[in-house]
Each structure stands twice: as structure tokens, then as C-alpha cells.
Amino acid sequence: MLLENAWETFFILGFILASSLLPSLARQSFSLWWRSHTVALTQALMISAYTFLPDTVSRSTLPVLCTLAFVSLSEQVRFLCVPQDRLRTIVLGYLAFLVGTTCILYFLPASFAFSVSGCLAIISFVCLLLLTHYKNTFHFIHIQQLLICTLLLTIASLLLLTTVYWQLESLLIHQLILICIMSSVISNQWASVQYRAFLQSKDHQTEEYSHHHHNHDDEHQKNLQNLSHDMRTPLSGILGMAELLLETPLSPAQREYTQTIQSSGNALLHLLDDRLDTTRQQDQGLTILEEVFEAAELLNYCLDLFKNEAENKNIELVGYLDSTLPKHLLGDAVRLRQVMSRLIHNAIRFTDIGEVVISIRSVIWQNDLGVQFSVQDTGIGMNESTLTTLFIPQMQENTHEAWYTGPNIATCAQLVTAMSGKLTVTSALYEGTMAAFSLPLKTPNSVFTDSTTEFIASFASKRLLIVDDNRTVSKVLAEQATQWGMRVSSAESGTEALAVARNAANLGQSFDVIIMDYQMPGMSGLQLGARLKQDALITNDVILIMLTGLRQNNIQTLARNAGIHRVISKPITSKQLRQAISQELKRLQSVNRPELNNEDSQLGRIKVLVAEDNQLSQKVIRGMLQKLGVNHSLVNNGREAVQAVMREHFDIILMDCDMPFVDGYTATQEIRHWEQQEGRDALPILALTAHILEEQKQKAINSGMNEHLSKPIELGDLQNALLRWCPH
């Protein structure tokens, strides 16, 4: 009896698993074809086991099996009652056919039912096959699936008819179970079809979303590029006019206002470029480019960008450039500007007293030559615990304890790593911080010639005295002047400067230029200038230049009354200092005029065609070309540019890229085609545009342009570009 109860329990649990749980699980599966066959086979085995059970067990389990069979059947029928007309018709018809077969077999003799069941199995398979073909549902139910279902039905019926326990109740329950098997197999197959259709629908939705998202990203990128272009055009006018205005006689207040406009415009331009590049990095990934750039220009850019911020906090902003570095380097200038700008901003932010020194110097890097970029401040510094979390982007800023632990410093580290370098930060609490990174030194195979050598020639053997109580500033200025070929001496106070200047005059080695700070202990720059002019030993031809970090409306008047020739606001860039000394030497020393006027004579002989549709940009370019003494003509679009080139001679073309009727790219291609047909030499065509992205630069070069100049352009950059391409 115990054995019979065990068999009964095992059979009931097995049938529950085969008839109810497995079909439900099958509908959640990814690979359902084999799972459907497993369900059917399991149910068939359970039927076979039940067939050979003792009669007492069979009768005792009959109510349970009937209940389970009807539950399974109702579940399958409920599942099949979905709004899918073709499959529902086929399955319900097949189930009706099985029920009819059961009834027919019941009224037939056992011997005759054996043959009839086989024939009906074959007929059912053929009919169902024809029905699926007629209803075009082969993608729902496979032929192999139907064949297995029919064979299972036949085998189970034969087992049933040949058993000694054959009786009405047994026949009914077995046929109900067989119906459950068929419906389970077919419904499981239909579940797999539905699930595959669901996955395909999801894939289609995902593809549509991805396509829409990609289109959205492209549209966002395009809108941002258009915004950048549209903003750079008026910014070009603002900065260009500000630069031209600074070249005119201005009152001290007017000059200060103009410089504020210029620095604010540059800050906005930097913010715009940084935002555009960040968006491109998010959409397209981080890309590192190699282009020719000047370390001096990078340093000047940083000093110009942050001089007002440093001035507002009354701290010194000092730039140092190693004289042993090549002038032209290869690297990603945009990324370098981003990293340096963020480091400088952080340094100024956490420095209240002292100085921030920006240095670019040559170093030994991985057993080879390299370039080190560093930003050192005298701010609050950091402790060891803060340093350990410095490069974690999730860390939040703590202005009282940390130099900066937000996402900016982590982004800088990522950019430096992408450029094959490593950002390091050293600091001590209340002793300042130094952030530095080194990169491999790369130089271009060929570089453009520039006018720096001519400035060096004019500075050769000139004697310079630097007077400043800040040793860092004095050292940086001395390095720059030495690089230009000047003989440099230094003094830390006005009293020491007077003594050095008198001794040099007594030895017949008077100074040609004296650069002094405005604020010095004991004697100010104004007082020193007046004393130098009053001293009989010191020649009146000495050039006096005063540096100041203060905003004082009457400083120019006070300096002029003290005999000082020029006042320059800190931080002073290498370019500013070089130009100031050159202009003062040009004024005093006629021997250098032919050498310096050589550039003016070169630019005065050429004729430039400017293709620009924006009236504000036309005014800016016209003003700059007039300032350089360049003969020029203006046209409003690419079509007029092509006609002008065919009509008259030009030496250089400045071509905007976005113009009505015919854009700059098309106009350049038409000009190149015309030159080839006429057998003419190719004119230098320089793109002067607000487009700054690398692909847009490459598009300009591919169209036939020789160089890409970005708006807004400074007067010196325009002059250098014209000198590079003007005929010699």
C-alpha cells in the first residue's frame, strides 16, 4: 500500500509538472521548439506509466487526473483564445477533431479501433498539414511539430487500446490527457511565435529609437555647430573692433573699458569653444589631433584669458616659457588650452595672496625629450587625504580643504592621459599647489617662417634692466629677453636700480631699455622713472616701460609726467613685451627702420580679395587690412569672388565659407578649375570663417583652400598669415 501511495504521489506531481508548470515556463523561454517537444514527451511518458498502474491506483487517482486535465486544457484553450484568427481556427479545429476521434473510438470494437486510430492519425496529420498550407501558417506551426503530435496521439491510443485495463473512464481520461498534450505542444509553439514576434517588435522599436536618438544627436550637434558659428560671427566683430580700438589714442578709462570688452569677449569665446568640444566628445568620443601650434601663443592665450580674474584678486599671474623649446610643436592645441584653462582657473580661485605661475619648459620624459606644462600657485593647498581623492569625479568640491576635487580635475586627467601624458598634483596645506603634466616633444618636419627672427635681430646686443621685487616675474622677463638676444640685468628695488644704471653709464654700457614694476617697496615705479630722467649720468634715450597690475584711471598721465614711455598691464605676455620694445626701438633708432619696414613694404605691394557676406565682419577685416596697409577689394558672396578673380589680379584671397548664392567651398573649387583651364598658378586661398571643427577645416582644405583661419582673428595672426602667403 505504501508503494501504491508513492506511485500515486509521484504520478500526480509529475503530471502537474508536465501539464501545467512546463507549458507556463515554456512561454517565458527564449528557445521554445525543443522545450515544447520535451513537454509533450514528458506527458506521454506519464500517460504510459499511468496505463500500467494497478487498477486500484488508477481508479483512486482518476478524479485528480480529471481535474488536472481539465485545468491544463482550459489553460491552453484560454491561451489560444487570442485575436489571431488563423492559428486559433487551426488549433481549435484540431482539438475538435481529437474530441471527435475519442467519441468514435469509444463506440468501436477494440480490434477495429486499432486500425481506425492509425488511419485517423494519418488523416489528421494530412488534414492539418493542408489546413496550415491553405491558411499560410507554416511560420506558426512547423511540419515536424504536427508530425510528432500525431505520432504521440497514435502511440498513446495503441497503448490504451491494448491494455487489459481498458474501460470507459480510462479512455476518457486518457483522451483528455492526449488533448492536453496536443494543445500544450501547439500552444507552446504559438507562444514561441508570439515571443519571437515580441522580440522582433522590441528590436524594431529599439532600432527606431536608436535611429531617432542618432538623428536627435546629429540634429543636436548640428544645432550646436550652427549656434557656435552664429555666435562667433558677432564675437569676431566685437573682438576685432576692440583690437582696432586699442591701436588708437585712448584715454586711460577708455583703454581700460576696451580691454575689459576684449577680455570678456575672449572668455565668452573660450566658454563657447569648450562647450562645443565637450558636446562633440560626448557624442563622438574623445579624439586627439596633431596640429602645429606655438607654445608661446598657448601661454599668451592663457595669460590673456585670466589676467582680469587675477587682477580682481590682486595676485600676480606670471607666464614662463623655456627658451630651449622649439617655437613650433605638434599636438592638440585645443585640448591643451582646455586643460591649462581649467588648472589656471582652479589655481586663481584658491589663491588670495601671492602668485600663479604658468610654465612651459623642456624636460626629459621617458628617456626622451618632452614638454612639461605646469600651473603653480601660493594658495591654500591640500592635505594628504584630499590628494588621494582628487581625481575621483564623484567627489564634491570643498573650498575650505581642497584645491579642487570636482569633475573638472578628473576631466583634465582624462584629457592628459589621452594625449599620452599623466597629470600629477603636489601640494601641502597652506603652502600652495602645483599641477603638472608632461608630453612627448613632437616637432613638425617643416614650419612656416615668421617675423620673430627679425625682432631678434633688432634686439641683438640691446641692454635691458628689469626692476621688480617679485623674483618670479623678474626671472621670466629675463628668460624671454635673453631668448631675443638682449643683455639682461636685474634689480629688486628702485634704489638698487638707480645704482646699477649709474654704474653701467659710468662704464659706457648704458641700458637701452628699463622695465620696472609700479608697486615696489621703498620706491614706486613712477618715482624711479622720474629719478632716472633727472639723473645726468643716464642717457635720455633710455626706454622706460612700467608694468602695473592696478586699475588706476590717471596712471597713463602720471607715467607720462614721470618720463615713462609706455605702461603695460599685467600679466604681460611675451608677444606684448616684444611688440612694446620693438615699437619703442623703432621710434628711437632709425637704423632698424628698413628692417622693420620690410614687412610693411611686402604687405603694401600685395592685393587681397575678401569674400565676406556679413557687414560687421567686412568692417573688421577692412579695418585690419587698412591698419596693415594692404590694398584690398570686398565681395559679398562666392559668385562675386569667382567673377572678381576672372576679372582682375589678386595675390591672396580671404574666403568665408558660408555665403549666399555660392559658398566658399564651391567658389574655391570653381576658381581652381578655372586656373587649371587657363594654365594659371594657384592663388593662395585662406578660409576665414567661424567654423572651427576639425572636419570643417578638412573640408576647406579638400575644396582647394591653402589654410584655415578661425574667426575671430587677431591683427597679428592676420598679418602673419598674409606674410606666409604673399609673393616674395
C-alpha positions in Angstrom: 0.0 0.0 0.0 2.9 2.3 0.8 4.3 1.6 -2.7 0.9 2.4 -4.3 0.7 5.7 -2.5 4.3 6.5 -3.5 3.4 5.8 -7.2 0.3 7.8 -6.9 2.1 10.8 -5.3 4.9 10.6 -7.9 2.4 10.4 -10.8 0.3 13.3 -9.6 3.3 15.6 -9.1 4.8 14.6 -12.4 1.6 15.2 -14.2 1.3 18.7 -12.6 4.8 19.5 -13.7 4.3 18.2 -17.2 0.8 19.6 -17.9 0.8 22.9 -16.0 4.2 24.2 -15.0 6.3 23.3 -18.0 3.9 24.9 -20.5 3.8 28.0 -18.4 7.6 28.1 -18.3 7.9 27.4 -21.9 6.1 30.6 -22.8 8.8 32.6 -21.0 11.7 30.8 -22.7 13.9 32.1 -25.4 14.4 28.7 -27.2 11.0 27.0 -27.2 10.9 24.5 -30.0 12.8 21.8 -28.1 11.0 22.8 -24.9 7.6 22.1 -26.5 8.7 18.6 -27.5 10.1 17.9 -24.0 6.7 18.8 -22.5 4.9 16.6 -24.9 7.3 13.7 -24.4 7.1 14.0 -20.6 3.3 13.9 -20.7 3.4 10.9 -23.0 5.7 9.1 -20.6 3.4 9.9 -17.7 0.4 8.5 -19.6 2.3 5.3 -20.4 3.2 5.0 -16.7 -0.4 5.5 -15.7 -1.6 2.9 -18.2 0.4 0.2 -16.5 -0.5 1.2 -12.9 -2.7 -1.2 -10.9 -6.4 -0.7 -11.3 -6.9 0.4 -7.7 -4.3 3.2 -8.1 -5.8 4.2 -11.5 -9.3 4.5 -10.1 -8.2 6.4 -7.0 -6.3 9.0 -9.0 -9.0 9.3 -11.6 -10.7 12.4 -10.0 -7.4 14.2 -9.5 -6.2 13.4 -13.1 -9.5 14.6 -14.5 -9.2 17.9 -12.6 -5.6 18.4 -13.7 -6.5 17.5 -17.3 -9.4 20.0 -17.4 -7.3 22.7 -15.8 -4.5 22.2 -18.3 -6.9 22.1 -21.2 -8.7 25.2 -20.0 -5.4 27.0 -19.6 -4.3 26.0 -23.1 -7.7 27.0 -24.6 -7.6 30.3 -22.7 -4.1 30.9 -24.1 -5.3 30.1 -27.6 -8.2 32.4 -27.4 -6.2 35.3 -28.7 -7.1 37.6 -31.6 -5.1 35.6 -34.1 -7.7 34.2 -36.4 -5.6 31.8 -38.5 -3.9 30.0 -35.7 -6.9 29.9 -33.4 -9.1 28.4 -36.2 -6.5 25.7 -36.8 -5.8 24.8 -33.2 -9.5 24.8 -32.1 -10.4 22.7 -35.2 -7.6 20.2 -34.4 -8.8 19.9 -30.8 -12.4 19.3 -32.0 -11.0 16.6 -34.3 -9.3 14.9 -31.4 -12.5 15.0 -29.3 -14.4 13.6 -32.2 -11.8 10.8 -32.6 -12.3 10.0 -28.9 -16.0 9.6 -29.3 -15.7 7.4 -32.4 -13.1 5.2 -30.7 -15.5 4.7 -27.8 -18.3 3.2 -29.9 -16.0 1.0 -32.0 -14.8 -2.5 -31.0 -11.3 -2.7 -29.6 -10.0 -4.7 -32.5 -11.4 -2.4 -35.1 -10.4 0.8 -33.2 -6.7 -0.2 -33.5 -6.9 0.2 -37.3 -9.2 3.2 -37.2 -7.0 5.1 -34.8 -4.0 4.7 -37.1 -5.9 5.8 -40.2 -7.4 8.8 -38.3 -3.9 9.8 -37.1 -2.7 9.8 -40.7 -5.8 11.7 -41.9 -5.5 14.2 -39.0 -1.9 14.9 -39.9 -2.7 15.3 -43.7 -5.7 17.5 -43.0 -3.9 19.7 -40.6 -1.0 20.0 -43.0 -3.3 21.0 -45.8 -5.1 23.5 -43.4 -1.8 25.1 -42.4 -0.8 25.4 -46.1 -4.2 26.9 -47.0 -4.1 29.3 -44.1 -0.5 30.1 -44.7 0.6 29.4 -41.1 3.8 27.5 -41.7 5.6 30.2 -39.8 3.4 29.5 -36.8 3.4 25.6 -36.7 6.2 23.5 -38.1 5.5 20.3 -40.0 7.8 18.4 -37.6 5.7 19.7 -34.7 2.5 18.4 -36.3 4.0 15.0 -37.1 5.3 14.5 -33.5 1.9 15.5 -32.1 0.1 13.0 -34.4 2.5 10.2 -33.7 2.2 10.7 -29.9 -1.6 10.5 -30.3 -1.3 7.2 -32.2 1.1 5.6 -29.8 -0.9 6.6 -26.8 -4.1 5.3 -28.4 -2.5 2.0 -29.2 -1.2 1.6 -25.7 -4.6 2.5 -24.4 -6.5 0.0 -26.6 -4.2 -3.0 -26.0 -4.1 -2.7 -22.2 -6.1 -5.1 -20.0 -7.5 -2.2 -18.0 -9.3 -0.7 -20.9 -12.6 0.8 -19.9 -14.7 3.9 -20.5 -13.4 6.0 -17.6 -9.8 5.2 -18.6 -10.5 6.0 -22.2 -12.0 9.4 -21.4 -9.2 10.5 -19.1 -6.5 9.3 -21.5 -8.1 11.1 -24.4 -8.5 14.3 -22.3 -4.8 14.0 -21.4 -3.9 13.5 -25.1 -5.9 16.6 -25.9 -3.9 18.5 -23.3 -0.7 17.2 -24.8 -1.7 18.4 -28.3 -2.9 21.7 -27.1 0.2 22.2 -24.9 2.6 21.4 -27.8 0.7 23.7 -30.3 0.2 26.5 -27.8 3.8 26.4 -26.7 4.8 26.6 -30.3 2.4 29.6 -30.7 3.9 31.1 -27.5 7.3 30.9 -29.1 6.0 32.6 -32.2 4.4 35.3 -30.1 7.6 35.8 -28.1 9.7 35.9 -31.2 7.3 38.5 -32.6 7.5 40.4 -29.4 11.3 40.3 -29.6 11.2 41.4 -33.2 8.9 44.2 -32.2 11.2 45.2 -29.4 14.2 45.0 -31.8 12.3 47.2 -34.3 11.4 49.6 -31.6 15.0 49.7 -30.3 16.2 50.2 -33.9 13.7 53.0 -34.4 14.7 54.6 -31.0 18.4 54.2 -31.9 17.8 55.7 -35.3 15.7 58.5 -33.7 18.3 59.0 -31.0 21.1 59.1 -33.6 19.1 61.6 -35.6 18.5 63.6 -32.5 22.2 63.6 -31.6 23.0 64.6 -35.2 20.5 67.4 -35.0 21.7 68.5 -31.6 25.3 68.5 -32.9 24.3 70.4 -36.0 22.3 73.0 -34.0 25.2 73.4 -31.6 27.6 73.9 -34.6 25.2 76.5 -36.1 24.9 78.2 -32.7 28.7 78.3 -32.4 29.0 79.7 -35.9 26.3 82.3 -35.4 27.8 83.4 -32.1 31.4 83.5 -33.3 30.5 85.9 -36.1 29.3 88.8 -33.9 32.1 87.9 -31.4 34.5 88.3 -34.3 33.2 91.8 -34.8 33.4 92.7 -31.1 36.9 91.4 -30.6 38.1 92.7 -33.9 36.8 96.2 -33.3 38.2 96.2 -29.7 41.6 95.3 -31.0 41.5 98.1 -33.6 40.2 100.5 -31.0 43.2 99.7 -28.7 45.5 100.7 -31.6 44.1 104.3 -31.5 44.8 107.1 -29.0 42.6 106.4 -25.9 42.2 107.9 -22.5 43.1 105.6 -19.6 39.5 105.0 -18.8 38.6 104.2 -22.5 41.6 101.9 -22.8 40.5 100.1 -19.6 36.9 99.7 -20.8 38.1 98.4 -24.2 40.4 95.9 -22.6 37.6 94.7 -20.5 35.4 94.2 -23.6 38.3 92.3 -25.2 39.0 90.0 -22.3 35.3 89.4 -21.6 34.8 88.5 -25.3 37.7 86.2 -25.2 36.3 84.5 -22.1 32.9 84.0 -23.8 34.7 82.6 -26.9 36.6 80.2 -24.7 33.4 79.1 -23.0 31.7 78.6 -26.3 34.6 76.5 -27.7 34.8 74.4 -24.6 31.1 73.7 -24.6 31.1 72.7 -28.3 34.1 70.4 -27.8 32.6 68.8 -24.7 29.4 68.1 -26.6 31.3 66.6 -29.5 33.3 64.5 -27.0 30.1 63.1 -25.5 28.5 62.4 -28.9 31.5 61.1 -30.9 34.0 60.2 -28.2 37.4 61.7 -27.3 39.6 62.3 -30.3 43.2 63.7 -30.1 44.6 65.6 -33.1 48.1 66.6 -34.1 48.5 70.1 -35.4 51.2 72.7 -35.5 51.0 75.2 -32.7 53.2 77.7 -30.8 53.9 77.2 -27.2 54.3 81.0 -26.9 50.8 81.5 -28.3 49.3 79.0 -25.9 50.9 80.8 -23.0 49.8 84.1 -24.3 46.3 82.8 -24.7 46.2 81.6 -21.0 47.5 84.9 -19.7 45.1 87.0 -21.7 42.2 84.9 -20.7 42.8 85.1 -16.9 44.5 88.4 -16.4 41.3 90.2 -15.3 40.5 87.4 -12.9 43.9 87.6 -11.4 43.8 91.4 -11.3 40.5 91.4 -9.5 42.1 89.3 -6.7 45.3 91.4 -6.7 47.5 88.4 -7.4 50.4 88.1 -9.8 49.8 86.0 -12.9 53.2 85.0 -14.4 54.0 83.1 -17.6 57.3 81.3 -18.2 58.4 79.8 -21.5 61.6 77.8 -21.7 63.8 79.4 -24.3 65.2 76.0 -25.3 61.9 74.8 -26.6 61.3 74.8 -30.4 58.9 77.5 -31.4 56.6 75.2 -33.3 55.3 72.0 -31.7 52.9 69.2 -32.7 49.9 68.4 -30.5 46.3 69.1 -29.8 46.3 72.8 -29.1 42.5 72.8 -28.3 42.9 70.1 -25.6 46.0 71.8 -24.2 44.1 75.0 -23.9 41.2 73.2 -22.1 43.5 71.6 -19.6 45.6 74.6 -18.9 42.5 76.9 -18.6 40.9 74.6 -16.0 44.0 74.3 -14.0 44.7 78.1 -14.0 41.1 78.8 -13.1 41.3 76.5 -10.1 44.7 78.0 -9.1 43.4 81.5 -9.1 40.2 80.5 -7.4 42.0 79.2 -4.3 44.8 81.8 -4.2 44.2 85.0 -2.3 47.8 86.2 -1.8 50.8 85.7 -3.9 51.1 84.5 -7.4 50.1 81.9 -10.0 52.9 80.8 -12.3 52.2 79.2 -15.7 55.3 77.4 -17.1 56.1 75.6 -20.3 59.5 74.0 -20.3 61.5 71.2 -21.8 62.1 68.1 -19.7 63.4 64.5 -20.0 60.3 62.4 -20.4 60.5 58.6 -20.6 64.2 58.7 -21.6 63.4 61.2 -24.4 62.7 64.9 -24.8 59.4 66.1 -23.6 57.4 69.3 -22.8 56.2 70.0 -19.3 53.1 72.2 -18.7 52.6 73.3 -15.1 50.5 75.7 -13.0 51.8 76.6 -9.6 50.1 78.8 -7.0 50.6 80.1 -3.5 47.1 79.3 -2.4 45.6 77.3 0.5 46.9 73.9 -0.7 45.7 70.5 0.3 46.4 67.8 2.8 47.3 64.2 2.0 43.7 62.8 2.5 42.4 65.3 -0.1 45.1 64.4 -2.6 44.1 60.8 -2.6 40.5 61.7 -3.7 41.5 64.4 -6.1 40.9 62.5 -9.4 37.5 61.0 -8.4 34.8 62.7 -10.5 32.0 61.9 -7.9 33.8 63.8 -5.2 32.3 67.2 -4.4 34.1 70.4 -4.1 35.3 71.6 -0.7 36.5 75.1 -0.8 38.0 75.1 2.7 40.1 72.0 2.4 40.7 71.1 -1.2 42.3 72.8 -4.2 39.5 71.2 -6.3 38.1 67.7 -6.3 35.2 68.1 -8.6 34.8 66.7 -12.1 37.0 69.4 -13.8 40.3 68.0 -12.5 39.2 64.4 -13.3 38.4 65.6 -16.9 41.8 67.2 -17.1 43.4 63.9 -16.1 41.4 62.1 -18.8 42.4 64.5 -21.5 46.1 64.4 -20.5 46.0 60.6 -20.5 44.5 60.6 -23.9 47.4 62.8 -25.1 49.9 60.1 -23.8 50.7 62.0 -20.6 49.9 61.9 -16.9 48.6 64.7 -14.7 50.2 64.9 -11.3 49.4 67.2 -8.4 51.7 68.0 -5.5 50.5 70.2 -2.6 50.9 71.0 1.1 48.3 72.6 3.2 48.7 76.4 3.3 51.8 76.1 1.1 50.3 76.1 -2.4 49.7 73.6 -5.1 51.4 72.6 -8.3 49.7 70.7 -11.1 51.9 69.5 -13.9 51.9 67.1 -16.8 54.5 66.1 -19.4 54.0 65.1 -23.0 56.4 63.8 -25.6 58.1 66.5 -27.6 57.0 66.5 -31.2 58.0 69.0 -33.8 56.8 69.3 -37.4 59.0 68.4 -40.3 58.6 71.9 -41.8 57.2 75.0 -40.3 56.2 78.4 -41.5 58.6 81.2 -41.4 57.7 84.1 -39.1 58.9 87.5 -38.1 60.4 86.5 -34.8 63.9 86.3 -36.2 63.6 89.9 -37.4 62.6 91.1 -33.9 65.6 89.2 -32.5 67.9 90.9 -35.0 66.7 94.3 -33.9 67.1 93.4 -30.2 70.6 92.0 -30.6 73.1 93.5 -28.1 70.5 95.7 -26.6 70.9 96.1 -22.8 67.9 95.6 -20.6 67.4 96.3 -16.9 64.5 94.6 -15.1 63.4 96.1 -11.8 60.9 94.1 -9.8 60.7 92.9 -6.2 59.0 89.7 -7.4 61.8 87.3 -8.3 59.5 85.0 -10.3 58.4 87.9 -12.6 61.9 89.1 -13.0 63.2 85.7 -13.9 60.5 85.1 -16.5 61.1 88.5 -18.2 64.9 87.9 -18.2 64.4 84.5 -19.8 62.3 86.0 -22.6 64.6 88.9 -23.3 67.6 86.6 -23.3 65.9 84.5 -25.9 65.6 87.6 -28.1 69.3 88.2 -27.8 69.2 91.0 -25.2 71.8 91.5 -22.4 69.8 91.4 -19.2 70.5 92.7 -15.7 68.1 92.9 -12.8 67.4 94.8 -9.6 64.8 94.2 -6.8 64.2 97.8 -5.8 64.3 101.3 -7.1 67.4 102.2 -5.1 69.3 99.2 -6.4 68.1 100.0 -9.9 69.5 103.6 -9.7 72.9 102.3 -8.6 73.0 99.6 -11.3 72.0 102.1 -14.0 74.7 104.7 -12.9 77.4 102.1 -12.8 76.5 100.9 -16.3 76.6 104.5 -17.6 80.0 105.1 -16.0 81.3 102.0 -17.8 79.9 103.3 -21.1 77.4 100.4 -21.2 74.1 102.4 -20.6 70.9 100.5 -20.7 68.7 100.8 -23.8 65.5 99.6 -22.1 64.5 99.6 -18.4 61.4 97.7 -17.4 60.1 98.5 -13.9 57.2 97.4 -11.7 54.8 100.0 -10.5 54.5 98.7 -6.9 57.8 98.2 -5.2 58.9 98.7 -1.6 60.7 101.9 -0.8 60.3 103.5 -4.3 57.5 103.1 -6.7 57.9 102.7 -10.5 56.7 106.3 -11.0 59.3 107.6 -8.6 62.1 105.5 -10.2 61.1 106.8 -13.6 61.3 110.4 -12.5 64.7 109.8 -10.8 66.1 108.1 -13.9 65.1 111.0 -16.1 66.6 113.6 -13.7 69.9 111.8 -13.4 72.6 113.4 -15.5 74.6 110.2 -16.0 71.8 108.3 -17.5 71.0 108.9 -21.2 67.7 110.4 -22.1 67.4 107.8 -24.9 66.7 105.0 -22.5 63.3 103.5 -23.0 61.3 103.3 -19.8 58.4 100.7 -19.6 56.3 100.3 -16.5 54.3 97.2 -15.6 51.2 97.5 -13.4 48.5 95.3 -12.1 46.3 98.1 -10.7 43.4 99.8 -12.4 44.0 103.5 -12.0 42.4 106.0 -14.3 45.2 108.5 -14.2 48.1 106.1 -14.4 48.9 106.9 -18.0 49.1 110.6 -17.2 51.2 110.1 -14.1 53.6 107.8 -16.1 53.9 110.3 -18.9 54.7 113.1 -16.4 57.4 110.9 -14.9 59.1 110.4 -18.2 57.9 106.8 -18.7 57.2 105.9 -22.3 54.8 103.1 -22.0 52.6 101.4 -19.4 51.6 97.8 -19.8 49.0 96.0 -17.7 49.9 92.7 -16.0 50.1 89.9 -16.8 52.3 90.7 -19.7 52.7 88.2 -22.5 55.8 87.5 -24.4 54.2 88.9 -27.5 53.1 92.2 -25.8 56.6 92.8 -24.4 58.3 92.0 -27.7 56.0 94.4 -29.6 56.3 97.1 -27.0 60.1 97.0 -27.1 60.1 96.8 -30.8 57.8 99.8 -31.3 59.9 101.9 -28.9 63.1 101.0 -30.6 61.6 101.7 -33.9 60.7 105.2 -32.7 64.1 105.9 -31.3 66.5 104.1 -33.6 66.3 104.8 -37.3 68.9 102.2 -38.1 66.3 99.4 -37.6 63.6 101.1 -39.7 64.3 99.5 -43.0 64.5 96.1 -41.4 61.2 96.6 -39.6 59.5 98.3 -42.5 60.3 95.3 -44.7 57.1 93.7 -43.6 55.1 96.8 -44.3 56.6 97.1 -47.8 55.8 93.4 -48.5 52.1 93.8 -47.5 51.9 97.2 -49.2 52.7 95.6 -52.6 50.0 92.9 -52.5 46.3 93.0 -53.3 43.9 90.9 -51.3 40.3 89.8 -52.3 38.0 89.4 -49.3 34.8 87.4 -49.8 32.5 88.0 -46.9 28.7 88.5 -46.7 28.5 89.7 -43.1 28.7 93.5 -42.9 30.2 93.6 -39.4 32.9 91.1 -40.4 33.6 93.2 -43.5 34.2 96.3 -41.4 36.5 94.4 -39.1 38.6 92.9 -41.9 38.7 96.2 -43.8 39.9 97.9 -40.7 42.7 95.3 -40.1 43.8 95.4 -43.7 43.9 99.2 -43.7 45.9 99.0 -40.5 48.4 96.7 -42.2 48.5 98.9 -45.3 47.1 96.2 -47.6 45.3 97.0 -50.8 42.1 95.0 -50.9 38.7 94.5 -52.5 35.5 93.3 -51.0 32.8 91.0 -52.5 29.6 89.7 -50.8 29.4 86.0 -51.9 31.3 83.2 -53.7 29.8 84.0 -57.1 31.2 87.6 -57.0 34.5 86.2 -55.8 34.8 83.9 -58.8 33.9 86.7 -61.2 36.4 89.1 -59.5 39.3 86.6 -59.8 38.5 86.1 -63.5 38.4 89.9 -64.0 41.4 91.2 -62.2 44.6 90.1 -60.5 44.9 89.3 -56.8 47.7 87.9 -54.7 45.7 86.4 -51.8 42.0 85.5 -51.3 40.4 85.6 -47.8 37.3 83.4 -48.3 34.4 83.0 -45.9 32.8 79.5 -46.1 29.2 80.3 -45.5 27.9 82.8 -48.1 24.6 83.1 -50.1 24.3 82.0 -53.7 27.7 80.3 -53.8 29.5 79.3 -50.6 33.2 79.5 -50.1 33.9 75.8 -50.8 32.2 75.8 -54.2 33.7 79.1 -55.1 37.2 77.7 -54.3 36.5 74.7 -56.5 35.4 76.9 -59.4 38.5 79.1 -59.1 40.8 76.0 -59.0 39.0 74.6 -62.1 39.3 77.9 -63.9 43.0 78.2 -63.0 43.7 74.7 -64.5 41.8 75.5 -67.7 43.7 78.8 -68.1 47.0 77.4 -67.1 47.4 79.9 -64.2 49.3 79.5 -61.0 47.1 78.7 -58.0 46.2 81.7 -55.9 46.6 81.3 -52.1 43.0 81.0 -50.8 42.7 81.3 -47.0 39.5 80.2 -45.3 38.4 83.0 -42.8 35.4 81.5 -41.1 33.6 81.0 -37.8 33.7 77.2 -38.4 36.3 75.7 -36.0 35.7 71.9 -36.1 38.4 69.7 -37.5 36.1 68.2 -40.1 35.2 71.7 -41.3 38.8 72.6 -41.5 39.5 69.4 -43.5 36.6 70.3 -45.8 38.1 73.6 -46.5 41.5 72.0 -47.4 39.8 69.4 -49.5 38.0 72.0 -51.5 41.3 73.6 -52.5 42.0 76.2 -49.8 45.5 76.6 -48.6 44.9 77.4 -44.9 42.1 77.7 -42.4 41.9 80.8 -40.2 39.2 80.9 -37.5 37.1 83.9 -36.5 37.7 86.0 -34.5 41.2 86.6 -35.8 43.7 88.9 -34.2 45.6 91.5 -36.2 48.9 89.9 -35.6 47.6 86.5 -36.7 46.2 88.0 -39.9 49.5 89.8 -40.6 51.5 86.6 -40.1 49.1 84.7 -42.4 49.4 87.3 -45.2 53.2 87.3 -44.8 53.3 83.5 -45.1 51.4 83.5 -48.4 52.4 86.8 -50.0 54.6 86.5 -53.1 58.3 87.3 -52.3 
